[in-house]
Amino acid sequence: MTEFAVVLPILCVLLFGIIQFGILYNNYVTVTDAARAGARKAAVSRHTDPNDGCDTARTSAATLDPAQLGCAVSVSGPLDRPGADVTVTVTYPYSIDLMGIALQSGTLEAKTTERME
């Protein structure tokens, strides 16, 4: 019983660390996919508003808090010119908490560049 009482807090911290890392990795994959989907939408719809890429990125990242999700679109040339580069940058804040103690916080960022079709 004494050994269990000594080992239990260590196992709990390890378990909660694994869970927090899993949540962080899931958010990273979601942000990366949102940037890719937004860049693809902006690249194929060159005669419309390039900010449609941000709308698509927000739709693609439905599991994240939309109020905290940042998105920016930049185009390297005229919108009606094929071959111009469109870049979509998606950001999302993160925080790693173990048992109520914030260990690390920052911003996840994914940037995708595609050529307009």
N, CA, C and O atoms as a printed pandas DataFrame, in Angstrom:
     atom_number atom_name residue_name chain_id  residue_number  x_coord  y_coord  z_coord
0              1         N          MET        A               1    0.817   -1.183    0.000
1              2        CA          MET        A               1    0.000    0.000    0.000
2              3         C          MET        A               1    0.874    1.265    0.000
3              4         O          MET        A               1    0.538    2.244   -0.666
4              5         N          THR        A               2    1.960    1.251    0.721
5              6        CA          THR        A               2    2.863    2.404    0.768
6              7         C          THR        A               2    3.525    2.633   -0.578
7              8         O          THR        A               2    3.652    3.774   -1.022
8              9         N          GLU        A               3    3.944    1.571   -1.225
9             10        CA          GLU        A               3    4.567    1.705   -2.553
10            11         C          GLU        A               3    3.571    2.269   -3.558
11            12         O          GLU        A               3    3.928    3.086   -4.407
12            13         N          PHE        A               4    2.334    1.832   -3.456
13            14        CA          PHE        A               4    1.311    2.347   -4.357
14            15         C          PHE        A               4    1.084    3.841   -4.123
15            16         O          PHE        A               4    0.924    4.598   -5.081
16            17         N          ALA        A               5    1.070    4.264   -2.884
17            18        CA          ALA        A               5    0.882    5.678   -2.557
18            19         C          ALA        A               5    2.048    6.526   -3.056
19            20         O          ALA        A               5    1.864    7.702   -3.370
20            21         N          VAL        A               6    3.232    5.950   -3.133
21            22        CA          VAL        A               6    4.401    6.688   -3.631
22            23         C          VAL        A               6    4.389    6.753   -5.161
23            24         O          VAL        A               6    4.758    7.776   -5.737
24            25         N          VAL        A               7    3.977    5.695   -5.806
25            26        CA          VAL        A               7    4.031    5.595   -7.266
26            27         C          VAL        A               7    2.821    6.248   -7.933
27            28         O          VAL        A               7    2.933    6.713   -9.067
28            29         N          LEU        A               8    1.674    6.295   -7.265
29            30        CA          LEU        A               8    0.450    6.822   -7.878
30            31         C          LEU        A               8    0.586    8.263   -8.382
31            32         O          LEU        A               8    0.173    8.523   -9.513
32            33         N          PRO        A               9    1.132    9.207   -7.627
33            34        CA          PRO        A               9    1.263   10.566   -8.176
34            35         C          PRO        A               9    2.146   10.628   -9.426
35            36         O          PRO        A               9    1.867   11.396  -10.347
36            37         N          ILE        A              10    3.188    9.837   -9.457
37            38        CA          ILE        A              10    4.066    9.813  -10.635
38            39         C          ILE        A              10    3.304    9.283  -11.848
39            40         O          ILE        A              10    3.418    9.829  -12.945
40            41         N          LEU        A              11    2.540    8.236  -11.651
41            42        CA          LEU        A              11    1.761    7.676  -12.756
42            43         C          LEU        A              11    0.676    8.644  -13.219
43            44         O          LEU        A              11    0.407    8.742  -14.416
44            45         N          CYS        A              12    0.053    9.358  -12.287
45            46        CA          CYS        A              12   -0.979   10.337  -12.667
46            47         C          CYS        A              12   -0.388   11.477  -13.486
47            48         O          CYS        A              12   -0.966   11.881  -14.495
48            49         N          VAL        A              13    0.764   11.998  -13.059
49            50        CA          VAL        A              13    1.408   13.077  -13.818
50            51         C          VAL        A              13    1.803   12.572  -15.206
51            52         O          VAL        A              13    1.633   13.291  -16.191
52            53         N          LEU        A              14    2.315   11.375  -15.296
53            54        CA          LEU        A              14    2.685   10.798  -16.591
54            55         C          LEU        A              14    1.456   10.625  -17.483
55            56         O          LEU        A              14    1.500   10.942  -18.672
56            57         N          LEU        A              15    0.372   10.126  -16.915
57            58        CA          LEU        A              15   -0.860    9.932  -17.684
58            59         C          LEU        A              15   -1.422   11.266  -18.176
59            60         O          LEU        A              15   -1.793   11.386  -19.343
60            61         N          PHE        A              16   -1.486   12.262  -17.302
61            62        CA          PHE        A              16   -2.006   13.570  -17.711
62            63         C          PHE        A              16   -1.084   14.241  -18.729
63            64         O          PHE        A              16   -1.560   14.968  -19.601
64            65         N          GLY        A              17    0.214   14.012  -18.634
65            66        CA          GLY        A              17    1.156   14.530  -19.632
66            67         C          GLY        A              17    0.912   13.929  -21.001
67            68         O          GLY        A              17    0.959   14.630  -22.012
68            69         N          ILE        A              18    0.654   12.641  -21.034
69            70        CA          ILE        A              18    0.368   11.970  -22.308
70            71         C          ILE        A              18   -0.935   12.502  -22.906
71            72         O          ILE        A              18   -1.026   12.708  -24.116
72            73         N          ILE        A              19   -1.933   12.723  -22.066
73            74        CA          ILE        A              19   -3.209   13.254  -22.548
74            75         C          ILE        A              19   -3.024   14.669  -23.101
75            76         O          ILE        A              19   -3.542   14.984  -24.172
76            77         N          GLN        A              20   -2.294   15.520  -22.384
77            78        CA          GLN        A              20   -2.054   16.882  -22.849
78            79         C          GLN        A              20   -1.275   16.893  -24.166
79            80         O          GLN        A              20   -1.584   17.681  -25.060
80            81         N          PHE        A              21   -0.275   16.030  -24.291
81            82        CA          PHE        A              21    0.473   15.949  -25.544
82            83         C          PHE        A              21   -0.432   15.492  -26.684
83            84         O          PHE        A              21   -0.309   15.990  -27.803
84            85         N          GLY        A              22   -1.327   14.563  -26.420
85            86        CA          GLY        A              22   -2.262   14.104  -27.445
86            87         C          GLY        A              22   -3.192   15.209  -27.912
87            88         O          GLY        A              22   -3.462   15.332  -29.107
88            89         N          ILE        A              23   -3.686   16.020  -26.974
89            90        CA          ILE        A              23   -4.557   17.147  -27.328
90            91         C          ILE        A              23   -3.774   18.167  -28.160
91            92         O          ILE        A              23   -4.274   18.675  -29.163
92            93         N          LEU        A              24   -2.548   18.458  -27.734
93            94        CA          LEU        A              24   -1.711   19.417  -28.470
94            95         C          LEU        A              24   -1.418   18.916  -29.880
95            96         O          LEU        A              24   -1.489   19.690  -30.834
96            97         N          TYR        A              25   -1.092   17.643  -30.025
97            98        CA          TYR        A              25   -0.795   17.088  -31.349
98            99         C          TYR        A              25   -2.043   17.107  -32.233
99           100         O          TYR        A              25   -1.947   17.384  -33.428
100          101         N          ASN        A              26   -3.206   16.817  -31.660
101          102        CA          ASN        A              26   -4.449   16.864  -32.421
102          103         C          ASN        A              26   -4.713   18.287  -32.917
103          104         O          ASN        A              26   -5.113   18.480  -34.065
104          105         N          ASN        A              27   -4.491   19.282  -32.055
105          106        CA          ASN        A              27   -4.667   20.675  -32.472
106          107         C          ASN        A              27   -3.678   21.050  -33.572
107          108         O          ASN        A              27   -4.040   21.766  -34.505
108          109         N          TYR        A              28   -2.435   20.576  -33.476
109          110        CA          TYR        A              28   -1.420   20.857  -34.503
110          111         C          TYR        A              28   -1.832   20.272  -35.852
111          112         O          TYR        A              28   -1.728   20.942  -36.880
112          113         N          VAL        A              29   -2.292   19.044  -35.851
113          114        CA          VAL        A              29   -2.720   18.409  -37.098
114          115         C          VAL        A              29   -3.929   19.140  -37.681
115          116         O          VAL        A              29   -4.024   19.305  -38.897
116          117         N          THR        A              30   -4.849   19.576  -36.828
117          118        CA          THR        A              30   -6.031   20.301  -37.291
118          119         C          THR        A              30   -5.653   21.654  -37.892
119          120         O          THR        A              30   -6.190   22.042  -38.929
120          121         N          VAL        A              31   -4.730   22.375  -37.246
121          122        CA          VAL        A              31   -4.280   23.676  -37.767
122          123         C          VAL        A              31   -3.571   23.495  -39.105
123          124         O          VAL        A              31   -3.787   24.279  -40.028
124          125         N          THR        A              32   -2.732   22.479  -39.221
125          126        CA          THR        A              32   -2.028   22.210  -40.474
126          127         C          THR        A              32   -3.001   21.865  -41.601
127          128         O          THR        A              32   -2.841   22.339  -42.726
128          129         N          ASP        A              33   -3.997   21.051  -41.304
129          130        CA          ASP        A              33   -4.990   20.694  -42.321
130          131         C          ASP        A              33   -5.837   21.895  -42.706
131          132         O          ASP        A              33   -6.201   22.047  -43.872
132          133         N          ALA        A              34   -6.157   22.758  -41.733
133          134        CA          ALA        A              34   -6.946   23.951  -42.038
134          135         C          ALA        A              34   -6.176   24.886  -42.972
135          136         O          ALA        A              34   -6.764   25.466  -43.885
136          137         N          ALA        A              35   -4.879   25.034  -42.755
137          138        CA          ALA        A              35   -4.068   25.883  -43.639
138          139         C          ALA        A              35   -4.013   25.295  -45.047
139          140         O          ALA        A              35   -4.094   26.030  -46.031
140          141         N          ARG        A              36   -3.878   23.988  -45.144
141          142        CA          ARG        A              36   -3.835   23.338  -46.455
142          143         C          ARG        A              36   -5.160   23.489  -47.184
143          144         O          ARG        A              36   -5.181   23.792  -48.376
144          145         N          ALA        A              37   -6.266   23.278  -46.477
145          146        CA          ALA        A              37   -7.586   23.389  -47.111
146          147         C          ALA        A              37   -7.871   24.831  -47.527
147          148         O          ALA        A              37   -8.431   25.074  -48.596
148          149         N          GLY        A              38   -7.487   25.780  -46.682
149          150        CA          GLY        A              38   -7.699   27.187  -47.022
150          151         C          GLY        A              38   -6.878   27.623  -48.218
151          152         O          GLY        A              38   -7.371   28.365  -49.068
152          153         N          ALA        A              39   -5.628   27.172  -48.300
153          154        CA          ALA        A              39   -4.770   27.522  -49.432
154          155         C          ALA        A              39   -5.302   26.894  -50.720
155          156         O          ALA        A              39   -5.258   27.512  -51.783
156          157         N          ARG        A              40   -5.790   25.693  -50.618
157          158        CA          ARG        A              40   -6.341   25.036  -51.807
158          159         C          ARG        A              40   -7.573   25.781  -52.315
159          160         O          ARG        A              40   -7.725   25.993  -53.518
160          161         N          LYS        A              41   -8.448   26.174  -51.397
161          162        CA          LYS        A              41   -9.662   26.901  -51.791
162          163         C          LYS        A              41   -9.296   28.246  -52.418
163          164         O          LYS        A              41   -9.878   28.632  -53.432
164          165         N          ALA        A              42   -8.339   28.963  -51.825
165          166        CA          ALA        A              42   -7.935   30.256  -52.366
166          167         C          ALA        A              42   -7.247   30.101  -53.723
167          168         O          ALA        A              42   -7.360   30.984  -54.573
168          169         N          ALA        A              43   -6.536   28.994  -53.935
169          170        CA          ALA        A              43   -5.813   28.793  -55.187
170          171         C          ALA        A              43   -6.738   28.459  -56.352
171          172         O          ALA        A              43   -6.460   28.838  -57.490
172          173         N          VAL        A              44   -7.818   27.762  -56.086
173          174        CA          VAL        A              44   -8.705   27.369  -57.188
174          175         C          VAL        A              44   -9.815   28.375  -57.438
175          176         O          VAL        A              44  -10.507   28.274  -58.451
176          177         N          SER        A              45  -10.006   29.330  -56.561
177          178        CA          SER        A              45  -11.071   30.318  -56.758
178          179         C          SER        A              45  -10.460   31.704  -56.926
179          180         O          SER        A              45  -10.670   32.590  -56.097
180          181         N          ARG        A              46   -9.707   31.882  -58.001
181          182        CA          ARG        A              46   -8.948   33.126  -58.177
182          183         C          ARG        A              46   -9.797   34.304  -58.599
183          184         O          ARG        A              46   -9.352   35.444  -58.467
184          185         N          HIS        A              47  -10.988   34.083  -59.095
185          186        CA          HIS        A              47  -11.837   35.195  -59.520
186          187         C          HIS        A              47  -12.772   35.665  -58.401
187          188         O          HIS        A              47  -13.566   36.584  -58.596
188          189         N          THR        A              48  -12.674   35.040  -57.249
189          190        CA          THR        A              48  -13.500   35.454  -56.121
190          191         C          THR        A              48  -12.598   36.012  -55.023
191          192         O          THR        A              48  -11.393   36.169  -55.222
192          193         N          ASP        A              49  -13.165   36.300  -53.905
193          194        CA          ASP        A              49  -12.425   36.866  -52.778
194          195         C          ASP        A              49  -11.447   35.823  -52.229
195          196         O          ASP        A              49  -11.868   34.712  -51.908
196          197         N          PRO        A              50  -10.148   36.148  -52.112
197          198        CA          PRO        A              50   -9.199   35.165  -51.581
198          199         C          PRO        A              50   -9.436   34.857  -50.109
199          200         O          PRO        A              50   -8.930   33.857  -49.600
200          201         N          ASN        A              51  -10.198   35.702  -49.417
201          202        CA          ASN        A              51  -10.507   35.415  -48.020
202          203         C          ASN        A              51  -11.478   34.250  -47.863
203          204         O          ASN        A              51  -11.766   33.824  -46.744
204          205         N          ASP        A              52  -11.982   33.733  -48.986
205          206        CA          ASP        A              52  -12.744   32.488  -48.924
206          207         C          ASP        A              52  -11.865   31.365  -48.375
207          208         O          ASP        A              52  -12.360   30.405  -47.785
208          209         N          GLY        A              53  -10.559   31.500  -48.578
209          210        CA          GLY        A              53   -9.627   30.515  -48.009
210          211         C          GLY        A              53   -9.696   30.490  -46.494
211          212         O          GLY        A              53   -9.584   29.422  -45.891
212          213         N          CYS        A              54   -9.880   31.648  -45.862
213          214        CA          CYS        A              54  -10.022   31.697  -44.398
214          215         C          CYS        A              54  -11.338   31.072  -43.961
215          216         O          CYS        A              54  -11.395   30.393  -42.937
216          217         N          ASP        A              55  -12.392   31.298  -44.731
217          218        CA          ASP        A              55  -13.673   30.677  -44.395
218          219         C          ASP        A              55  -13.556   29.157  -44.454
219          220         O          ASP        A              55  -14.077   28.450  -43.591
220          221         N          THR        A              56  -12.872   28.667  -45.476
221          222        CA          THR        A              56  -12.677   27.224  -45.607
222          223         C          THR        A              56  -11.783   26.696  -44.486
223          224         O          THR        A              56  -12.025   25.606  -43.968
224          225         N          ALA        A              57  -10.758   27.452  -44.108
225          226        CA          ALA        A              57   -9.877   27.033  -43.012
226          227         C          ALA        A              57  -10.660   26.948  -41.708
227          228         O          ALA        A              57  -10.471   26.011  -40.932
228          229         N          ARG        A              58  -11.537   27.920  -41.459
229          230        CA          ARG        A              58  -12.333   27.884  -40.230
230          231         C          ARG        A              58  -13.306   26.697  -40.243
231          232         O          ARG        A              58  -13.531   26.058  -39.215
232          233         N          THR        A              59  -13.872   26.415  -41.403
233          234        CA          THR        A              59  -14.768   25.267  -41.518
234          235         C          THR        A              59  -14.007   23.966  -41.309
235          236         O          THR        A              59  -14.513   23.036  -40.682
236          237         N          SER        A              60  -12.796   23.907  -41.835
237          238        CA          SER        A              60  -11.984   22.695  -41.706
238          239         C          SER        A              60  -11.538   22.459  -40.268
239          240         O          SER        A              60  -11.337   21.315  -39.863
240          241         N          ALA        A              61  -11.381   23.530  -39.495
241          242        CA          ALA        A              61  -10.941   23.423  -38.098
242          243         C          ALA        A              61  -12.139   23.527  -37.166
243          244         O          ALA        A              61  -12.111   24.296  -36.205
244          245         N          ALA        A              62  -13.189   22.765  -37.439
245          246        CA          ALA        A              62  -14.426   22.866  -36.670
246          247         C          ALA        A              62  -14.255   22.427  -35.222
247          248         O          ALA        A              62  -15.041   22.845  -34.371
248          249         N          THR        A              63  -13.263   21.605  -34.908
249          250        CA          THR        A              63  -13.076   21.124  -33.541
250          251         C          THR        A              63  -12.358   22.148  -32.660
251          252         O          THR        A              63  -12.316   21.987  -31.440
252          253         N          LEU        A              64  -11.796   23.195  -33.260
253          254        CA          LEU        A              64  -11.099   24.229  -32.502
254          255         C          LEU        A              64  -12.037   25.394  -32.218
255          256         O          LEU        A              64  -13.065   25.543  -32.878
256          257         N          ASP        A              65  -11.686   26.216  -31.240
257          258        CA          ASP        A              65  -12.484   27.386  -30.891
258          259         C          ASP        A              65  -12.338   28.441  -31.989
259          260         O          ASP        A              65  -11.243   28.967  -32.185
260          261         N          PRO        A              66  -13.419   28.762  -32.709
261          262        CA          PRO        A              66  -13.286   29.713  -33.819
262          263         C          PRO        A              66  -12.917   31.123  -33.374
263          264         O          PRO        A              66  -12.376   31.891  -34.170
264          265         N          ALA        A              67  -13.193   31.481  -32.133
265          266        CA          ALA        A              67  -12.842   32.817  -31.651
266          267         C          ALA        A              67  -11.331   32.980  -31.487
267          268         O          ALA        A              67  -10.821   34.097  -31.561
268          269         N          GLN        A              68  -10.614   31.881  -31.265
269          270        CA          GLN        A              68   -9.170   31.935  -31.063
270          271         C          GLN        A              68   -8.380   31.585  -32.316
271          272         O          GLN        A              68   -7.161   31.753  -32.343
272          273         N          LEU        A              69   -9.052   31.103  -33.346
273          274        CA          LEU        A              69   -8.378   30.701  -34.574
274          275         C          LEU        A              69   -8.089   31.928  -35.425
275          276         O          LEU        A              69   -9.005   32.657  -35.804
276          277         N          GLY        A              70   -6.812   32.156  -35.725
277          278        CA          GLY        A              70   -6.426   33.280  -36.575
278          279         C          GLY        A              70   -6.115   32.806  -37.977
279          280         O          GLY        A              70   -5.579   31.714  -38.166
280          281         N          CYS        A              71   -6.448   33.623  -38.961
281          282        CA          CYS        A              71   -6.211   33.254  -40.351
282          283         C          CYS        A              71   -5.858   34.502  -41.149
283          284         O          CYS        A              71   -6.447   35.566  -40.962
284          285         N          ALA        A              72   -4.882   34.348  -42.044
285          286        CA          ALA        A              72   -4.482   35.450  -42.924
286          287         C          ALA        A              72   -4.179   34.887  -44.305
287          288         O          ALA        A              72   -3.600   33.809  -44.438
288          289         N          VAL        A              73   -4.580   35.632  -45.332
289          290        CA          VAL        A              73   -4.337   35.243  -46.725
290          291         C          VAL        A              73   -3.512   36.329  -47.388
291          292         O          VAL        A              73   -3.820   37.514  -47.268
292          293         N          SER        A              74   -2.459   35.923  -48.090
293          294        CA          SER        A              74   -1.676   36.888  -48.870
294          295         C          SER        A              74   -1.466   36.330  -50.269
295          296         O          SER        A              74   -1.240   35.135  -50.456
296          297         N          VAL        A              75   -1.545   37.227  -51.249
297          298        CA          VAL        A              75   -1.397   36.852  -52.657
298          299         C          VAL        A              75   -0.228   37.638  -53.230
299          300         O          VAL        A              75   -0.110   38.842  -53.004
300          301         N          SER        A              76    0.640   36.950  -53.974
301          302        CA          SER        A              76    1.837   37.595  -54.530
302          303         C          SER        A              76    1.616   38.036  -55.970
303          304         O          SER        A              76    2.367   37.649  -56.865
304          305         N          GLY        A              77    0.609   38.825  -56.187
305          306        CA          GLY        A              77    0.340   39.318  -57.533
306          307         C          GLY        A              77   -1.137   39.546  -57.727
307          308         O          GLY        A              77   -1.917   39.442  -56.780
308          309         N          PRO        A              78   -1.534   39.862  -58.964
309          310        CA          PRO        A              78   -2.949   40.080  -59.249
310          311         C          PRO        A              78   -3.753   38.799  -59.067
311          312         O          PRO        A              78   -3.260   37.699  -59.317
312          313         N          LEU        A              79   -4.989   38.960  -58.631
313          314        CA          LEU        A              79   -5.828   37.790  -58.369
314          315         C          LEU        A              79   -6.216   37.043  -59.630
315          316         O          LEU        A              79   -6.454   35.836  -59.578
316          317         N          ASP        A              80   -6.287   37.730  -60.762
317          318        CA          ASP        A              80   -6.744   37.066  -61.986
318          319         C          ASP        A              80   -5.600   36.457  -62.784
319          320         O          ASP        A              80   -5.815   35.985  -63.900
320          321         N          ARG        A              81   -4.399   36.459  -62.239
321          322        CA          ARG        A              81   -3.249   35.921  -62.970
322          323         C          ARG        A              81   -2.926   34.496  -62.493
323          324         O          ARG        A              81   -2.599   34.300  -61.323
324          325         N          PRO        A              82   -3.015   33.515  -63.378
325          326        CA          PRO        A              82   -2.614   32.161  -62.985
326          327         C          PRO        A              82   -1.114   32.125  -62.680
327          328         O          PRO        A              82   -0.319   32.815  -63.316
328          329         N          GLY        A              83   -0.759   31.326  -61.719
329          330        CA          GLY        A              83    0.644   31.187  -61.355
330          331         C          GLY        A              83    1.067   32.043  -60.188
331          332         O          GLY        A              83    2.177   31.874  -59.683
332          333         N          ALA        A              84    0.224   32.962  -59.736
333          334        CA          ALA        A              84    0.546   33.760  -58.555
334          335         C          ALA        A              84    0.483   32.857  -57.327
335          336         O          ALA        A              84   -0.314   31.920  -57.274
336          337         N          ASP        A              85    1.312   33.141  -56.364
337          338        CA          ASP        A              85    1.325   32.355  -55.131
338          339         C          ASP        A              85    0.330   32.924  -54.133
339          340         O          ASP        A              85    0.265   34.134  -53.919
340          341         N          VAL        A              86   -0.437   32.041  -53.532
341          342        CA          VAL        A              86   -1.339   32.426  -52.448
342          343         C          VAL        A              86   -0.883   31.687  -51.193
343          344         O          VAL        A              86   -0.652   30.478  -51.220
344          345         N          THR        A              87   -0.756   32.428  -50.099
345          346        CA          THR        A              87   -0.286   31.855  -48.844
346          347         C          THR        A              87   -1.354   32.041  -47.778
347          348         O          THR        A              87   -1.847   33.149  -47.567
348          349         N          VAL        A              88   -1.705   30.955  -47.109
349          350        CA          VAL        A              88   -2.663   31.000  -46.008
350          351         C          VAL        A              88   -1.914   30.623  -44.732
351          352         O          VAL        A              88   -1.259   29.583  -44.661
352          353         N          THR        A              89   -2.025   31.489  -43.729
353          354        CA          THR        A              89   -1.391   31.262  -42.437
354          355         C          THR        A              89   -2.483   31.121  -41.384
355          356         O          THR        A              89   -3.331   32.002  -41.238
356          357         N          VAL        A              90   -2.458   30.012  -40.650
357          358        CA          VAL        A              90   -3.436   29.746  -39.605
358          359         C          VAL        A              90   -2.700   29.659  -38.280
359          360         O          VAL        A              90   -1.678   28.981  -38.178
360          361         N          THR        A              91   -3.218   30.349  -37.254
361          362        CA          THR        A              91   -2.612   30.316  -35.924
362          363         C          THR        A              91   -3.664   29.923  -34.894
363          364         O          THR        A              91   -4.856   30.182  -35.062
364          365         N          TYR        A              92   -3.186   29.286  -33.815
365          366        CA          TYR        A              92   -4.070   28.867  -32.728
366          367         C          TYR        A              92   -3.247   28.773  -31.449
367          368         O          TYR        A              92   -2.184   28.151  -31.455
368          369         N          PRO        A              93   -3.706   29.371  -30.357
369          370        CA          PRO        A              93   -2.934   29.333  -29.121
370          371         C          PRO        A              93   -3.035   27.960  -28.437
371          372         O          PRO        A              93   -4.029   27.249  -28.585
372          373         N          TYR        A              94   -1.991   27.612  -27.693
373          374        CA          TYR        A              94   -2.007   26.365  -26.928
374          375         C          TYR        A              94   -1.440   26.616  -25.536
375          376         O          TYR        A              94   -0.735   27.596  -25.298
376          377         N          SER        A              95   -1.765   25.709  -24.631
377          378        CA          SER        A              95   -1.237   25.759  -23.277
378          379         C          SER        A              95   -1.168   24.334  -22.753
379          380         O          SER        A              95   -2.146   23.591  -22.836
380          381         N          ILE        A              96   -0.022   23.954  -22.218
381          382        CA          ILE        A              96    0.153   22.626  -21.631
382          383         C          ILE        A              96    0.026   22.780  -20.122
383          384         O          ILE        A              96    0.870   23.409  -19.485
384          385         N          ASP        A              97   -1.030   22.204  -19.551
385          386        CA          ASP        A              97   -1.290   22.279  -18.120
386          387         C          ASP        A              97   -1.238   20.880  -17.521
387          388         O          ASP        A              97   -1.855   19.950  -18.041
388          389         N          LEU        A              98   -0.509   20.738  -16.441
389          390        CA          LEU        A              98   -0.486   19.484  -15.696
390          391         C          LEU        A              98   -0.937   19.766  -14.278
391          392         O          LEU        A              98   -0.262   20.471  -13.527
392          393         N          MET        A              99   -2.082   19.210  -13.918
393          394        CA          MET        A              99   -2.634   19.335  -12.571
394          395         C          MET        A              99   -2.808   20.806  -12.187
395          396         O          MET        A              99   -2.566   21.173  -11.038
396          397         N          GLY        A             100   -3.225   21.655  -13.138
397          398        CA          GLY        A             100   -3.472   23.049  -12.860
398          399         C          GLY        A             100   -2.254   23.952  -12.956
399          400         O          GLY        A             100   -2.359   25.154  -12.716
400          401         N          ILE        A             101   -1.109   23.399  -13.299
401          402        CA          ILE        A             101    0.123   24.181  -13.418
402          403         C          ILE        A             101    0.453   24.331  -14.897
403          404         O          ILE        A             101    0.627   23.335  -15.599
404          405         N          ALA        A             102    0.538   25.565  -15.373
405          406        CA          ALA        A             102    0.859   25.822  -16.783
406          407         C          ALA        A             102    2.354   25.631  -16.995
407          408         O          ALA        A             102    3.162   26.382  -16.448
408          409         N          LEU        A             103    2.724   24.632  -17.785
409          410        CA          LEU        A             103    4.128   24.354  -18.059
410          411         C          LEU        A             103    4.641   25.102  -19.282
411          412         O          LEU        A             103    5.778   25.575  -19.294
412          413         N          GLN        A             104    3.822   25.208  -20.292
413          414        CA          GLN        A             104    4.237   25.817  -21.558
414          415         C          GLN        A             104    3.013   26.388  -22.238
415          416         O          GLN        A             104    1.927   25.813  -22.163
416          417         N          SER        A             105    3.183   27.507  -22.896
417          418        CA          SER        A             105    2.109   28.066  -23.710
418          419         C          SER        A             105    2.741   28.767  -24.903
419          420         O          SER        A             105    3.914   29.140  -24.875
420          421         N          GLY        A             106    1.963   28.935  -25.926
421          422        CA          GLY        A             106    2.473   29.554  -27.142
422          423         C          GLY        A             106    1.411   29.543  -28.216
423          424         O          GLY        A             106    0.214   29.492  -27.932
424          425         N          THR        A             107    1.864   29.593  -29.450
425          426        CA          THR        A             107    0.955   29.634  -30.595
426          427         C          THR        A             107    1.374   28.599  -31.623
427          428         O          THR        A             107    2.534   28.544  -32.030
428          429         N          LEU        A             108    0.422   27.785  -32.035
429          430        CA          LEU        A             108    0.653   26.873  -33.151
430          431         C          LEU        A             108    0.444   27.664  -34.435
431          432         O          LEU        A             108   -0.512   28.431  -34.545
432          433         N          GLU        A             109    1.327   27.483  -35.400
433          434        CA          GLU        A             109    1.213   28.208  -36.666
434          435         C          GLU        A             109    1.496   27.266  -37.818
435          436         O          GLU        A             109    2.467   26.510  -37.800
436          437         N          ALA        A             110    0.636   27.324  -38.816
437          438        CA          ALA        A             110    0.830   26.552  -40.039
438          439         C          ALA        A             110    0.672   27.486  -41.222
439          440         O          ALA        A             110   -0.258   28.291  -41.270
440          441         N          LYS        A             111    1.582   27.378  -42.174
441          442        CA          LYS        A             111    1.576   28.241  -43.352
442          443         C          LYS        A             111    1.676   27.348  -44.582
443          444         O          LYS        A             111    2.563   26.500  -44.680
444          445         N          THR        A             112    0.753   27.550  -45.518
445          446        CA          THR        A             112    0.756   26.774  -46.757
446          447         C          THR        A             112    0.699   27.727  -47.942
447          448         O          THR        A             112   -0.095   28.668  -47.960
448          449         N          THR        A             113    1.557   27.469  -48.937
449          450        CA          THR        A             113    1.609   28.275  -50.156
450          451         C          THR        A             113    1.274   27.394  -51.350
451          452         O          THR        A             113    1.837   26.312  -51.516
452          453         N          GLU        A             114    0.352   27.870  -52.177
453          454        CA          GLU        A             114    0.002   27.154  -53.413
454          455         C          GLU        A             114   -0.065   28.157  -54.555
455          456         O          GLU        A             114   -0.256   29.353  -54.339
456          457         N          ARG        A             115    0.093   27.656  -55.766
457          458        CA          ARG        A             115   -0.023   28.488  -56.952
458          459         C          ARG        A             115   -1.462   28.549  -57.416
459          460         O          ARG        A             115   -2.181   27.550  -57.396
460          461         N          MET        A             116   -1.873   29.735  -57.834
461          462        CA          MET        A             116   -3.239   29.881  -58.346
462          463         C          MET        A             116   -3.368   29.179  -59.687
463          464         O          MET        A             116   -2.459   29.190  -60.517
464          465         N          GLU        A             117   -4.504   28.581  -59.862
465          466        CA          GLU        A             117   -4.779   27.855  -61.103
466          467         C          GLU        A             117   -5.501   28.741  -62.088
467          468         O          GLU        A             117   -5.818   28.305  -63.194
